[in-house]
Amino acid sequence: MNTQLSRAKESRAAIQRIHTAMRHLFIRGHYKPLGASGDAMIQALLTIRPEIYGSIIDDERVELEGFLYIFQRLPIGIEECNNIKLISREGFEDSNFPAIVPDKRRRNCYRVDKDQMLIEMTRGRSDIYDVLTHLTFMYMEAEKIRKNSMNSKGVVKSEWIRLEEIIDMEKKGQEFNKERAYSYLSTILGRTFEETLEASKKFDNAKHVNSLFHIVYWLGKKSFEEYNGKTPREISFSSSLRERVGFHTYGEQWAEKIKDHLIQANFHERPLHIVSSNPHSLMNMLFGQVALKKEFPKLGAIDIAMELSKSGNGKLRDKVSSYALKHGMIEISDDSGSNIYAQLFDTSKIDNAVLNKALDLDLKEHDCPVIFNMDYAFGEQAFETMDELLKPIETKDAKLPMNVASVSVMGKAGILMGGKGDIMIPNAHIFEGSADNYPFVNDFNLEDFKDQGSLVLEGSMVTVLGTSLSNKDILRYFLKSSWKAIGVEMEGAHYQKAIQAASMIRKNISTDVKVRYAYYASDNPLESGQTLASGSLGISGVRPTYLIAKNILRAILK
């Protein structure tokens, strides 16, 4: 236990060091990832040994699941670039540079030329730190690739030369012996033939990601170039980004557009229930059953939602969306740069019979609330968006307080005792690395999810600083110590900070506002093969998503 505790303390100190280094480099404006400044981050990451990066501490084995995880969140082609620049929204969306959008993280990126990639950062510090951690990991693994491609005398191995030939053939669209290629690649990766083959298939099936051959070659090539004294790699931050971070620039623009819609639709005086959840969850729960009554006459709302989640059912999803838009749903696209899609639901336009059937209610009447649903924020962005949203609506004549009745958050989190698809009901958010802790009265409890097919836990949740900066020692400490944490996520403390500031200090909303948090488990970072890097939730994540959505809607309408 003492060893485990000391490892947890050592890891937490390393997390603080890496964030201090990131803040320093951000202010400075640029750094070389393999220079002295970058080395401080590398050493801290080696101390932390994040679960999501698997074999990061192994000198020879390249981490393949972690590789796929980061390349699904970074722009395609980034491995080919010497210069990576993080920017704010600076007008490139109106240029002729095509926007590159990573599959698993909505952000615009732009390839300026063969050497430079721009990554637009509009979601706050958490997103910046997350990208920098991914890039640090990428360069660490690139060094392994280079070292594995050289013998003990510093001579380039034949496998690297053969890989160069394969890349040339792949570029020309020529056929090559795949098994022979996997054999060369396995040597360079320090992995078995079987592991290499399995990883290559995953890369080939991933959207907006280059082949594993391509990525390994270019990472190795750029590492060789810097090692031989040619063009060094550099990460920089635009002056505009450094000026705007922390000033709620994008969150304010986003919130103003939402409030304009509330005024235009004359919703601002009606009870408003704010929800943070998937864009499809509330829509499908409310309208799936009535919109698809011909296709699925005997299925309940959750079972229909499960059908809608299957690939190949795009036309059915479009039918539900079309029905919803005619019966009280308003879509609000985002042009602020926040990348948070939103919806309004006017419940006065939804027949009570539809609500009762979908949600197992017995409503005869209700106060016709307006439900505002916002897509997931990312880390600190949760505070920025919620803080701005809860401010009064400003018109030419007056400031109109928001008539907020409740705030409900459906989150995705790592569970510490359970498995994928289980549900967590928090009673406090602990902000890792700070003294900021937020106990609250959750309007949800275990009874709300009783006998619904999932393991349901109740306790405190840890809000972590980044997806990539947790390890088993820290998580076991939070689980087994007096904190008795049940899960880890990235937004809870930020949301609650904004809610408590708005109700208790600023008096922008009533202190009687009900708060509901429920999380479904996307992974168990304490279990091998269940981290975020091991793959998506798949069908196991659909049912708990809709169970939570159903309970949120029931609570609002009851």
FENJO-V719068 format. One record per helix or strand of 2 or more residues. SS is the DSSP state (helix for helix, strand for strand). FROM is the first residue (numbers start at 1). LEN is the number of residues. Records with the same first field share a line. If there is no record, write none. Layout:
# FENJO-V719068
SS = FROM-LEN ; FROM-LEN
This chain:
# FENJO-V719068
helix = 2-27 ; 36-13 ; 51-3 ; 64-8 ; 78-3 ; 92-3 ; 125-24 ; 158-15 ; 178-12 ; 193-13 ; 212-16 ; 239-6 ; 249-16 ; 279-13 ; 301-8 ; 314-13 ; 347-3 ; 352-8 ; 381-9 ; 446-4 ; 472-9 ; 492-14 ; 532-3 ; 540-18
strand = 30-2 ; 83-5 ; 100-2 ; 108-4 ; 116-5 ; 234-4 ; 272-5 ; 329-4 ; 342-5 ; 370-5 ; 393-2 ; 399-2 ; 404-12 ; 423-9 ; 437-3 ; 456-8 ; 485-5 ; 514-10
